[in-house]
Amino acid sequence: MVMGPAGAGKSTFCASLITHLQLNRRSCFYVNLDPAAESFEHTPDLDIRDLISVEDVMDELKLGPNGGLIYCFEFLMENLSFLEEGLNSVTEEYLIIFDMPGQIELYTHYPVLPALVNFLRSPGNLDIRLCAAYLLESTFVVDRAKYFAGSLSALSAMYMLGLPHLNILSKMDLVKDQIRKKDFKKFLVPDTMLIEEDPQEVAARKAGIDYQPPVESADPAEKDALMSGAGFKRLNNAVAQLLENFSMVHYHKLDCTDEESVGGILSYIDECIQWAEAQEPKEIPDEEYDDEE
């Protein structure tokens, strides 16, 4: 199940993964579960829009985009025979790819997705071995607050779904000129030290600007603390400490323009779903990510 916030590159990853599977003569079955999707590089084998679409719901029930999507999933849960009939004939050698929508509330607190997961993996129903691939845009590492907020949403999805889980930093090709490859390794495991390395402070010091850190205060509601952002810094530190203490969120890097990168992610997916018992995940050598001396 390919999931994550809007704009994380889920459909692009699905397309790259399908292309990789086809080139390696491996069977796959593509399921679109985004009722608001508009176009695809590969035509879905099963499409929720054949059952219901956000556009129709918005027109008929006068709901907004988010409310329309929630209604579509509730309607799907009332018509699970749509999935059962479409997936019953799919045999074990097929890798089933579920392309999920980008509304973050589906992965954080709304109960419909756990119910869908239970149906798909239940032995009495389809008995599919599932894993979650949660994508987070790699450009988030430039903004520490976004990075830790995204990591917290990934942890929430892990806790809510209870599936074997891969956290993936996507769009690696977009950060090549923004951060050194050696420095990027620090973001594969969230660490409170990343909060202390404030890019704004570092940039100000390099430019010779007198940087004023946020005002620390016992009361984050005080005016000086609010205006300086001290309360937000304390919140970010608390989130970072939570992630570090439990050490559950770890990331893999993904560049959809790189065939070897897509193949590496696929090997971890195969391990999660036990597609081939003797197969080990494919590690890309570290030197490929290091700058030349």
N, C-alpha and C positions, 0 to 999 in steps of 0.2 A: 504494500500500500504506500504510494508515493504521496506524501503530505507535507504541509508547511504553510507559512503565511503567503499572502498574495505577492506575486512578483519574485518568488524565490527560485523560479526556474523549473517547476515540477513538470510541466508539459514538455519543455525542452529536454529534460532528463529522460522522460518516457520515450520521446522520439529517438534520442541517441541510443538508449538501451535497446529499443526494438531494432534499430539499424544494426547494432552490434550483434544481436542475437541472430538476425537474418544472415549476416556475413559469415557467422560461425555455424550456420545451418542448424540452428536450434529453434524449436517451436515455442511460440509465445501466443498469448491471448490477451488482447488489449481491451480493458473495460474502462469507459469514461463514466465517472460518478460526479462530474461537475455539471449541474443542470444549466449553468450560465456560460459554458464554453461556446466558442464561436467557430474556431477553425483548428485543424489538426494536420500535422505532417503525415501521420499514418491514420487511416480510417479506423475508428474503433470497431472491434468485433461485437461489442455490446455497449449500448449507449443509453444512459438514463434519460436523455432527451427524447427517446422514442416512447418513453412512459410519461414524462412530465418535464417541463422546462421552466426556468425562472421567468422568462419573458411572458409566457402564457399566464402564470400565476400573478404576476404584477398587473397584467391587463385585466384579468377577471376579478381578482380579489382586492385590487388596489393596495398591494403591499409594496414595501420598499425592497431593495435588492437583498438585504440580509434576512428580513422576514420571509421573503419569497424563497430563499434557499432553505431556510429551516423548514418551511412548509413542504418543500419538495422532498426533503429527507424523511419527514414524518409520513408523507404519502408513500414513499418507497418502502418504509417499514410496514405499512398496511398492505403492501402488494409485493411481498418478498418472493412470490411465485415468479415474478419477472426475472429475478436473478437466478432462482433455482432452475427454471427452464432454460435460461441462456447458458448456465455453467455446468449443468448435469452431464453433458456430453464431452466436456473437456477432460482429457486423460492426464495421468500423472507426469508424463514427459513434457507437458506444457508449463511454461512459466506464466502465471496470470499476473498481469500488471494492472493495478487499480489506480487510476489517475483521479486524485481527490481534489475538492475545491480548496480555495485559499482563505476562507473565513475562519479566523483563529478561534472563535468561540466553539467551533466543533471539536477542537482538540484540547480545550481547557476546562470547560464546565458543563457543556450541553450533553445530556446522556444518550443521544441518539446514536452516536458513533460506536460507543462500547456495545450497545445492543446489536448493531450491525455486525461488529467483529465477532460477537458470540454466536450469531447465526451462521456466519461463514465458516467458522472453525469447529462448530459443534459436530461431533460424530454422527448424530442423528440426522444432520442436514447435509451440507456440502463437504464437510471434513477437509477444509483447505488448510495447509500449513502456511500460516501468515507470518510476515515480519513487516515492521514499519520502517520506512525510509523518510526521515524528517529532514527536510531541506531548509537551510538558513543561508541567506545571501552573504557571501564572504566579505562584501563591502561594509558589513556591520562592524568589522573589527576596527575600522577607522574611528568609529564612535563607540567608546567603551560602554556607555549607558545602553545603546541599542544592542550591543553584543551580549551583555548580561541579561537584558530583558528577553532577547531571543532565546538565550540558553535556558532561562526560567520557563519559557513556553514549551521548549523541548522536554524539559523535566516533567512539566505538567502532563504532556501527551504520553510520556512513558508511564507515569503513575496511573493515568486514566484508562489507558488501553490494555496495559499488562501484556504487551507483545514483545518478542525479540525485537530490538530497536537499534537502528543505525542513525546516528546524527551526522549530517553531511553539510559541509560548507561549500556551497555551489558557486558558480560563476568565478572560478579562480582566475580566469583570463582577464577579468576586469580589475584585479588588484595588483597586477604585475608591476605597474608603475607607481603604486601608492605605498607599498610596504615591501621591505626586503624579504626575500624568501626565508632567510635564516630567522628573522624576527617573527615571521608568521607561525613558526612551529610553536611558539608560546601560546597561541590561541587554540591549539588542538585540545587542551585541557584547561577549562576555566580556572583562574588563579586570582586570589585577591591582590597579588602584586601588580596585575594589569591595571587595576584601579589607581594605584599609586603612580603609575607611569602615565600621567595625564598628558596627552599629545599637545593640548593647548599650552600647558606650562612649559613643556620641552621646546615648542616652537617659539614661545615668547623669550625664553632664555637665549636661544640661538640668535634671535633678532636683536638682543640687547634691550628688550622691553622689561620694565619693572612689573613683573607678574604678581598680582595680589590674590593669594589663595582664598577660598571661601571662608567666611567668618565662622569659627566654631562656637557653638553656644549650647548650653544645657537644654535650652528650649528651642526646638527647631521652628516654632511658630513665631518667634521674635522677628521683628521687621528686618534687622540687619542680616539675620541668618537666611531669611526668605530671599532677600534681594541679592545676596551673594551666592545663593545656590548651595549653602552648607547642608540644608536638610536633604536635598537630592543626593549629595555626595554620601551622606550617612546611609541613606536608603540603598544606594548602589553598593556600598561596602557591605551592608547586611545581606543583600542578594548574593554578592560574590562569595561571602563567607558561607552561606547556605549551600551553594553549589560545590564549594571546595570541601566542606565537611562531609558531604555524602558521596562525593566523587563518583557520580553516576553518569555525568554528561561528558562524553568524549567525542571528538569530531574526526571525520575523514574528509579529505580534500577531493573536490570534483571539478574537473574541467571538461565540459561536454564536447569541446572541440578536439580533445585528446582521446584517441581510441584506447590507449593503455589505461588512462584514468577511469574511463567508463568500465573497462574490463575488470579493473581492480575493485570497484564498487560492487560489480556483479558477483565477484568471488565471495565477498562478505555476505551478500544476500543469499547466495547458495549455501553458505555455512549456516546461516540463521534458519533456513527452511529445511536443512539437511537434504539438499538435492542430490549430492554425491558424497557418500560417507567418507571416502578416502581423500577427498579434495581439501586442500588447505587454502586459506585466503591468500590472494596474490598481493604481496608487498612490493610497492614501487621503491627502488633503492633510494636512500636518503640523498645520495649525491645528485640525483636529478632535481632536487629542490634547493640545493645549495648554490650560492653564488660562486663563480669561479674566483680562485685566489689571484 
